[in-house]
Amino acid sequence: MLRQVSGSVRFDLHYPDRVDHWLVTIDRGLIEVSRGGADDADTVIYTDEALFLRMAHGDVKPLPAWLRNDFTADGEFRFVIMLERLFAPPPGARHPRTVASNRRSATDGEPR
């Protein structure tokens, strides 16, 4: 999925008294996460910890959250879209192929 992707995304998590910086670096599918300085990044996402955790757990999808202006981003937009694949799927989500396969299995043997 990420073999052809290289770049970096910095998350600036805002708190009342500070900002934490997390840098996610992708190098042809290898992902590295580091905490610390405000290094240069291809995309910078500004949000608070609560929304970030909800996205990471799959409770909130990143693209709709961005469209609702729940967070802002600067830089290459392709990395905002890519977050949909990096973060966990929504709780209870199933892959469409699995759903289709289960439906076919349930109807096997029934007249068409």
C-alpha positions as a Markdown table, in Angstrom:
| # | Residue | x | y | z |
|---|---|---|---|---|
| 1 | Met | 0.0 | 0.0 | 0.0 |
| 2 | Leu | 2.8 | 2.5 | 0.9 |
| 3 | Arg | 5.6 | 1.0 | -1.2 |
| 4 | Gln | 5.5 | 4.0 | -3.6 |
| 5 | Val | 5.1 | 6.6 | -0.9 |
| 6 | Ser | 7.9 | 8.7 | 0.6 |
| 7 | Gly | 7.5 | 11.8 | 2.7 |
| 8 | Ser | 6.7 | 13.1 | 6.2 |
| 9 | Val | 3.7 | 14.3 | 8.2 |
| 10 | Arg | 4.1 | 16.3 | 11.4 |
| 11 | Phe | 1.3 | 16.3 | 13.9 |
| 12 | Asp | 1.2 | 19.4 | 16.0 |
| 13 | Leu | -1.0 | 18.5 | 19.0 |
| 14 | His | -2.2 | 21.6 | 20.8 |
| 15 | Tyr | -2.8 | 21.7 | 24.6 |
| 16 | Pro | -3.7 | 24.7 | 26.7 |
| 17 | Asp | -0.1 | 25.2 | 27.7 |
| 18 | Arg | 2.1 | 23.6 | 25.0 |
| 19 | Val | 2.3 | 22.0 | 21.6 |
| 20 | Asp | 3.6 | 18.5 | 21.1 |
| 21 | His | 5.2 | 17.5 | 17.8 |
| 22 | Trp | 5.1 | 14.0 | 16.3 |
| 23 | Leu | 6.8 | 13.3 | 13.0 |
| 24 | Val | 5.7 | 10.3 | 10.9 |
| 25 | Thr | 8.3 | 9.6 | 8.2 |
| 26 | Ile | 7.4 | 7.2 | 5.3 |
| 27 | Asp | 10.2 | 5.8 | 3.1 |
| 28 | Arg | 8.8 | 3.5 | 0.5 |
| 29 | Gly | 6.5 | 1.7 | 2.9 |
| 30 | Leu | 8.8 | 1.9 | 6.0 |
| 31 | Ile | 7.2 | 4.0 | 8.7 |
| 32 | Glu | 9.0 | 5.7 | 11.5 |
| 33 | Val | 7.4 | 7.8 | 14.2 |
| 34 | Ser | 9.4 | 10.2 | 16.4 |
| 35 | Arg | 8.5 | 12.7 | 19.0 |
| 36 | Gly | 10.2 | 16.0 | 19.5 |
| 37 | Gly | 11.3 | 19.0 | 17.5 |
| 38 | Ala | 9.3 | 20.9 | 14.9 |
| 39 | Asp | 11.3 | 19.5 | 12.0 |
| 40 | Asp | 10.3 | 20.3 | 8.4 |
| 41 | Ala | 7.6 | 18.0 | 7.0 |
| 42 | Asp | 5.8 | 17.6 | 3.7 |
| 43 | Thr | 2.5 | 18.1 | 5.6 |
| 44 | Val | 1.8 | 19.6 | 9.0 |
| 45 | Ile | -1.5 | 18.7 | 10.7 |
| 46 | Tyr | -2.7 | 21.0 | 13.5 |
| 47 | Thr | -5.2 | 19.4 | 15.9 |
| 48 | Asp | -5.7 | 18.6 | 19.6 |
| 49 | Glu | -4.9 | 15.3 | 21.3 |
| 50 | Ala | -8.5 | 14.2 | 21.6 |
| 51 | Leu | -9.3 | 14.4 | 17.9 |
| 52 | Phe | -6.0 | 12.8 | 17.0 |
| 53 | Leu | -6.7 | 9.8 | 19.3 |
| 54 | Arg | -10.2 | 9.5 | 17.9 |
| 55 | Met | -8.8 | 9.4 | 14.3 |
| 56 | Ala | -6.1 | 6.9 | 15.3 |
| 57 | His | -8.6 | 4.6 | 16.9 |
| 58 | Gly | -10.9 | 4.8 | 13.9 |
| 59 | Asp | -13.7 | 6.6 | 15.6 |
| 60 | Val | -13.3 | 9.6 | 13.2 |
| 61 | Lys | -12.3 | 9.5 | 9.6 |
| 62 | Pro | -9.5 | 12.0 | 8.8 |
| 63 | Leu | -10.8 | 13.3 | 5.4 |
| 64 | Pro | -14.4 | 14.1 | 6.6 |
| 65 | Ala | -12.8 | 15.7 | 9.8 |
| 66 | Trp | -10.7 | 17.9 | 7.6 |
| 67 | Leu | -13.7 | 18.8 | 5.5 |
| 68 | Arg | -15.6 | 19.8 | 8.6 |
| 69 | Asn | -12.6 | 21.9 | 9.6 |
| 70 | Asp | -12.1 | 19.9 | 12.7 |
| 71 | Phe | -8.3 | 20.1 | 12.0 |
| 72 | Thr | -6.2 | 22.1 | 9.6 |
| 73 | Ala | -3.3 | 21.0 | 7.4 |
| 74 | Asp | -0.5 | 22.7 | 5.5 |
| 75 | Gly | 1.6 | 21.2 | 2.8 |
| 76 | Glu | 0.9 | 18.3 | 0.5 |
| 77 | Phe | -2.7 | 17.3 | 0.6 |
| 78 | Arg | -2.0 | 13.7 | -0.5 |
| 79 | Phe | -0.8 | 12.9 | 3.0 |
| 80 | Val | -4.1 | 14.0 | 4.5 |
| 81 | Ile | -5.8 | 11.5 | 2.2 |
| 82 | Met | -3.3 | 8.9 | 3.0 |
| 83 | Leu | -4.2 | 9.1 | 6.7 |
| 84 | Glu | -7.4 | 7.2 | 5.8 |
| 85 | Arg | -5.2 | 4.1 | 5.2 |
| 86 | Leu | -2.7 | 4.7 | 8.1 |
| 87 | Phe | -5.2 | 5.0 | 10.9 |
| 88 | Ala | -7.4 | 2.1 | 12.2 |
| 89 | Pro | -10.6 | 1.4 | 10.5 |
| 90 | Pro | -13.9 | 2.3 | 12.3 |
| 91 | Pro | -14.9 | -0.1 | 15.0 |
| 92 | Gly | -16.9 | -3.0 | 13.5 |
| 93 | Ala | -15.7 | -2.2 | 9.9 |
| 94 | Arg | -15.5 | -5.0 | 7.5 |
| 95 | His | -13.7 | -5.1 | 4.1 |
| 96 | Pro | -16.1 | -5.0 | 1.2 |
| 97 | Arg | -14.7 | -8.1 | -0.4 |
| 98 | Thr | -15.3 | -10.1 | 2.8 |
| 99 | Val | -18.9 | -8.9 | 3.0 |
| 100 | Ala | -19.5 | -9.8 | -0.7 |
| 101 | Ser | -17.9 | -13.2 | -0.2 |
| 102 | Asn | -20.1 | -13.9 | 2.9 |
| 103 | Arg | -23.2 | -13.0 | 1.0 |
| 104 | Arg | -22.2 | -15.3 | -1.9 |
| 105 | Ser | -21.6 | -18.1 | 0.6 |
| 106 | Ala | -25.0 | -17.6 | 2.3 |
| 107 | Thr | -26.8 | -17.8 | -1.0 |
| 108 | Asp | -25.0 | -20.9 | -2.4 |
| 109 | Gly | -27.4 | -23.7 | -3.0 |
| 110 | Glu | -30.4 | -21.3 | -3.3 |
| 111 | Pro | -32.2 | -21.1 | -6.7 |
| 112 | Arg | -31.4 | -18.0 | -8.6 |
